Amino acid sequence: MTEVVPIPITLLTGFLGSGKTTVLNTLLRHPDFGRTAVIVNEFGEIGLDHELVVSSTESMVLLQSGCMCCSLRGDLLDTLIELRNGLDCGEFDFQRVVIETTGLADPAPVLHTILTRLEVAERFVIDGVVTTVDAATGIDGLTSHEEAQRQIGLADLILLTKTDLPQADEPAIRNRIQSLNHGVPVQPVVNGAIDPARLTGLGHFDPAMKSQAAQEWMRQTSVEEGSPHLQAIRSVSWTIDQPISGTAFDIWMDLLMVRRGADLLRFKGLIHLDDIPYPFAVHGVQHIFHPPVPLHDWHGAERRTKFVMIVRDFTDPELEDLFAALNAVPVTEHILPSGYLSAEVA
């Protein structure tokens, strides 16, 4: 039986006017993106070049091999299902999907759809979230709109646009980006010019992730000193030196989901378990978590549990108590964990 290889999806997001469509137009002209299906919502706003579009629907447009071959109606879920069906019956032939969101979109619901709906998850996999940020006016958007903050907080890669404009304040916008998603790679882009390889293989939910890549994926090792007591959205992290119980971790995660799951915008963790020689990569968005990925080995001599989280409205004392509670969680026969790690360890 032939193994079905999941189709990678790149989620391209960014605030209004930050240059998403310019980047997309450039990518579609590149041979490496020739067999790419592109889903764009609110087509009327995007203005794709005429040679790339023959016709369009009200809300969604599919481009393949540089031209329009089919138009699909309906919401994101319906569109992905139609793409899957067309691929299975030979009507479509594509190797990748790019979803461009509107400028005011929260990326989390798109990720939820792809992760939680079986009819989508069995054929598609998130390859990464790419966010465009305007170096000239991006600070204003981040100050006024939580959606812009969430777009950065959920990103695996930031494309910093309009750095060539005289109004650009690159140091200021870089500092703001790092406060929201510390360590996220930032790639300057002028007029949409970007190597397509830079946008692929970001390892967001890659079960083939190797230990060194996972360490780089974590990027951050400790909470910075002097972080604000209360900030709407920010990046925090933590390390635990001693191995932890898989059952205790499951219970702790259940408690975290019940209490503050909606405000946990992004979670990444390398987990060091008792009596397990290799680490686990755990990652999720709000209440939705991908199955844990067992890695082959640790990279280097360090053996510590590490967490990186993008959170909303968490105070510093709350975070301190939250992580301190992990080692204090009682392990009893009366509590049934949800299985973030236990099923993998068993």
Order of alpha helices (4+ residues) and beta strands (2+ residues): beta-alpha-beta-beta-beta-alpha-beta-alpha-alpha-beta-alpha-alpha-beta-alpha-beta-alpha-beta-alpha-beta-beta-beta-beta-beta-alpha-alpha
